[in-house]
Amino acid sequence: MSRYATSGRMSGTCVVEQSGYTLELEYTHDWESGDGYLQPPSASTEITQVRLNGMDITDFYFDCCDGQHDDEVSEHAEDNKYE
């Protein structure tokens, strides 16, 4: 039996630090490992809240920047899903 779950849900925060600002993207990540035969692995990541230097900018982010950090957040979620 594998020590890792074959499916699950986790929440986390991806932090993007740049010169002059810190962007925190909170997310929920769902995944299923598949069965190795007919069902392929699948995953989905949803950004739930965004803060810029501690200030909530979630609505602004979805209006103006939606999708800009999706790959980075998904990669962070995949890298941390078993922690």
PyMOL commands that set and color helices and strands:
alter all, ss='L'
color gray80, all
select helices_A, chain A and resi 58-65+70-80
alter helices_A, ss='H'
color red, helices_A
select strands_A, chain A and resi 7-18+21-32+42-52+55-56
alter strands_A, ss='S'
color yellow, strands_A
deselect
rebuild
show_as cartoon
